[in-house]
Amino acid sequence: MTDTHKKILFRYYSDLLEDTVVETMWAEVIDLEKGYFKLDNIPFFGPLIATDDIFYAEYDEDEERLVYKKTIETSGNSIVQVIILEKGFDKEIIREKLKAVNCESEGMNETLFAVEVIREVDYSVVKSILNEYVDLSIIDFGEPCLSEKHRADLMKN
């Protein structure tokens, strides 16, 4: 995995945690000399980057590793954070519904998971699934990285 992928450190302010966060994520090496990588992880805490986005990272002497610097090209994918508000609710129920509309997710713990919405998915369908649970006070969700394509999906309905 380390020949084709590298672990990259991301440092950013998380609205979810209301604090600066450090998160390491796997990225596919696009051009190591130029420092170009493609994100291969679903971010948890809400940096302004989504899976398959191309970004620039450089080696940081203090961190002793590659550190994200800026996004170069967006993929059109989006990231949504979901937090379970109802005690004892099985988050897998929602994750399965999202998977049925082609949205992968990664759970962080019992109450938090991040969802990858790929470009080809109509975001209005995803949002209606999430809003169904918001209306029942089961979840709340954030849209830290919503692509232009997915914003457009919401406008046409």
BELMOUR-V702173 format. One record per residue. RES is the residue in one small letter. PHI is phi in whole degrees, -180 to 180 (999 if undefined). OMEGA is omega in radians with two decimals (NA if undefined). NEAR is the number of other ideal C-beta (glycine too) atoms within 10 Angstrom. Layout:
((RES,PHI,OMEGA,NEAR) (RES,PHI,OMEGA,NEAR))
//
This chain:
((m,999,-3.06,9) (t,-74,3.07,8) (d,-75,-3.08,6) (t,-100,-3.08,10) (h,-132,3.06,15) (k,-134,3.01,19) (k,-86,-3.10,13) (i,-117,3.11,22) (l,-90,3.07,16) (f,-117,3.08,20) (r,-124,-3.06,13) (y,-160,3.08,17) (y,-86,3.11,12) (s,-103,3.05,18) (d,-64,-3.14,12) (l,-60,-3.09,15) (l,-96,-3.08,11) (e,52,-3.11,7) (d,-161,3.04,9) (t,-77,-3.05,10) (v,-122,2.99,16) (v,-117,-3.12,11) (e,-134,3.04,17) (t,-106,-3.11,15) (m,-137,3.09,20) (w,-77,3.07,15) (a,-140,3.07,26) (e,-77,3.12,15) (v,-75,3.07,16) (i,-97,3.10,15) (d,-151,-3.05,10) (l,-62,3.14,11) (e,-61,3.14,5) (k,-83,-3.12,10) (g,80,-3.13,19) (y,-98,-3.11,17) (f,-139,3.07,25) (k,-120,-3.07,17) (l,-62,-3.07,25) (d,-122,3.13,17) (n,-133,3.01,19) (i,-94,-3.13,20) (p,-67,-3.12,25) (f,-89,-2.87,22) (f,-102,2.98,23) (g,99,2.97,22) (p,-71,-3.13,23) (l,-82,3.12,14) (i,-153,3.14,25) (a,-127,3.09,26) (t,-55,3.13,22) (d,73,3.02,17) (d,-68,3.08,23) (i,-94,-3.12,18) (f,-142,3.11,22) (y,-105,3.06,15) (a,-136,3.07,20) (e,-135,-3.13,10) (y,-70,3.13,10) (d,-111,-3.11,14) (e,-62,-3.12,6) (d,-66,-3.12,6) (e,-81,-3.10,11) (e,59,3.11,9) (r,-166,3.08,14) (l,-72,-3.10,20) (v,-127,3.09,18) (y,-59,3.10,24) (k,-117,3.13,13) (k,-162,3.07,9) (t,-84,-3.09,17) (i,-101,-3.08,15) (e,-146,3.13,12) (t,-87,-3.09,19) (s,-89,-3.01,18) (g,94,3.07,16) (n,-79,3.11,23) (s,-129,3.07,27) (i,-124,3.10,27) (v,-125,3.09,26) (q,-103,3.13,23) (v,-123,3.08,23) (i,-121,3.13,14) (i,-83,-3.13,19) (l,-96,-3.08,13) (e,-85,-3.13,12) (k,-58,3.07,7) (g,82,3.13,6) (f,-72,-3.13,16) (d,-81,-3.10,11) (k,-63,-3.12,19) (e,-64,3.11,12) (i,-61,-3.13,11) (i,-72,3.14,22) (r,-60,3.11,18) (e,-67,3.10,11) (k,-62,3.13,15) (l,-69,3.12,23) (k,-63,3.13,13) (a,-64,3.07,9) (v,-106,3.03,13) (n,71,3.08,14) (c,-117,3.07,20) (e,-78,3.09,14) (s,-147,3.08,20) (e,-129,3.11,14) (g,-85,3.07,14) (m,-96,3.09,13) (n,-157,-3.09,9) (e,-67,-3.01,12) (t,-117,-3.07,15) (l,-136,2.97,16) (f,-146,-3.14,24) (a,-113,-3.05,24) (v,-116,3.03,23) (e,-96,3.06,21) (v,-110,-3.10,31) (i,-73,-3.05,18) (r,-50,-3.04,15) (e,-70,-3.10,9) (v,-81,3.06,19) (d,-76,-3.04,17) (y,-66,3.13,22) (s,-63,3.09,14) (v,-68,3.13,15) (v,-62,-3.09,22) (k,-64,3.12,20) (s,-67,3.06,12) (i,-63,-3.12,15) (l,-64,-3.12,19) (n,-63,3.07,12) (e,-57,-3.13,13) (y,-80,3.06,20) (v,-64,-3.13,14) (d,-60,3.11,9) (l,-90,-3.10,11) (s,60,3.12,9) (i,-89,-3.12,16) (i,-135,2.82,21) (d,-135,3.14,13) (f,-147,3.11,17) (g,-124,-3.14,17) (e,-122,-3.05,19) (p,-66,-3.10,21) (c,-140,-3.12,23) (l,-105,-3.07,20) (s,-70,3.09,21) (e,-60,-3.14,10) (k,-62,-3.11,19) (h,-73,3.00,24) (r,-63,3.13,12) (a,-65,3.09,11) (d,-56,-3.10,20) (l,-72,-3.09,13) (m,-74,-3.04,7) (k,-84,3.14,7) (n,-105,NA,10))
//
